Amino acid sequence: MDELKKRGNAIARRAQYHVAKHKEALGGEVYDTGLKRYPEFKPLVDKVVVAAIRMINAEAGKINSKMPYKAQFTLEEVIRELQERV
């Protein structure tokens, strides 16, 4: 697992370097990213968001825990897991 994290960090550093070089080549111009650049993904993103919100709101409150912000905690952990897996 540590080896994967090291490789991931190395990839992230290389990506940051190449993005900086690209911006430099464009004279510092910044172009649209995400859904602004690829709006065709918006319907899928919206479906995933709605499904996640519904599930978190329906289930997080049922968990027996001292955590006062159950839904927020669940969302943060889901985001963390998705970033590692996708």
Phi and psi in degrees as a GROMACS rama.xvg file:
@    title "Ramachandran Plot"
@    xaxis  label "Phi"
@    yaxis  label "Psi"
@TYPE xy
-63.0179  -37.8694  ASP-2
-63.1569  -39.8312  GLU-3
-64.291  -40.54  LEU-4
-65.1581  -40.4871  LYS-5
-62.3025  -44.8809  LYS-6
-64.1039  -40.1176  ARG-7
-62.3654  -42.7373  GLY-8
-64.914  -39.0951  ASN-9
-64.164  -41.3211  ALA-10
-63.8027  -42.4652  ILE-11
-62.4649  -41.7612  ALA-12
-63.5311  -43.0667  ARG-13
-63.6252  -39.5282  ARG-14
-63.4859  -43.7715  ALA-15
-60.609  -40.9973  GLN-16
-60.7201  -47.5212  TYR-17
-68.9163  -34.7015  HIS-18
-64.4061  -44.1007  VAL-19
-61.6779  -41.9627  ALA-20
-64.0472  -39.8461  LYS-21
-64.412  -44.9651  HIS-22
-62.567  -39.9399  LYS-23
-62.2258  -41.8552  GLU-24
-65.6039  -29.8606  ALA-25
-87.3867  3.52471  LEU-26
75.2713  28.4008  GLY-27
85.2869  3.10574  GLY-28
-68.4004  143.44  GLU-29
-113.995  133.679  VAL-30
-107.904  163.029  TYR-31
-64.3945  143.346  ASP-32
-129.107  176.791  THR-33
62.7084  -141.556  GLY-34
-69.8386  -20.9107  LEU-35
-67.2498  -37.1413  LYS-36
-84.1204  -34.2901  ARG-37
-126.088  69.274  TYR-38
-66.3161  -14.7493  PRO-39
-65.7967  -15.5333  GLU-40
-87.5478  -9.62948  PHE-41
-56.3954  -45.8544  LYS-42
-58.5123  -41.4782  PRO-43
-67.2293  -44.577  LEU-44
-59.6843  -44.6712  VAL-45
-60.5793  -41.8414  ASP-46
-62.816  -43.8726  LYS-47
-64.8246  -41.8192  VAL-48
-63.1489  -47.3541  VAL-49
-62.0593  -44.2116  VAL-50
-63.0443  -42.7033  ALA-51
-64.7806  -44.4389  ALA-52
-60.6218  -46.5929  ILE-53
-60.7226  -45.4458  ARG-54
-66.7107  -44.0116  MET-55
-62.5804  -47.0529  ILE-56
-65.3085  -33.8458  ASN-57
-76.3186  -33.3574  ALA-58
-105.076  -33.3471  GLU-59
-61.0517  -39.9148  ALA-60
-66.4884  -20.8462  GLY-61
-80.1061  -14.137  LYS-62
-76.382  129.51  ILE-63
-79.7156  101.315  ASN-64
-154.118  155.62  SER-65
-81.3596  -8.08104  LYS-66
-59.2211  119.489  MET-67
-76.1882  -24.0385  PRO-68
-116.569  67.9877  TYR-69
-63.7928  -45.3232  LYS-70
-66.1044  -44.0131  ALA-71
-62.4986  -44.5784  GLN-72
-60.8689  -44.5205  PHE-73
-61.1854  -45.2984  THR-74
-60.1877  -45.4801  LEU-75
-60.4315  -40.8353  GLU-76
-70.5324  -37.1341  GLU-77
-63.1207  -44.8915  VAL-78
-59.9568  -45.5685  ILE-79
-59.6442  -45.754  ARG-80
-64.3432  -43.4314  GLU-81
-62.7597  -40.5455  LEU-82
-62.7191  -33.8528  GLN-83
-77.6033  -33.1523  GLU-84
-92.0213  -28.8859  ARG-85
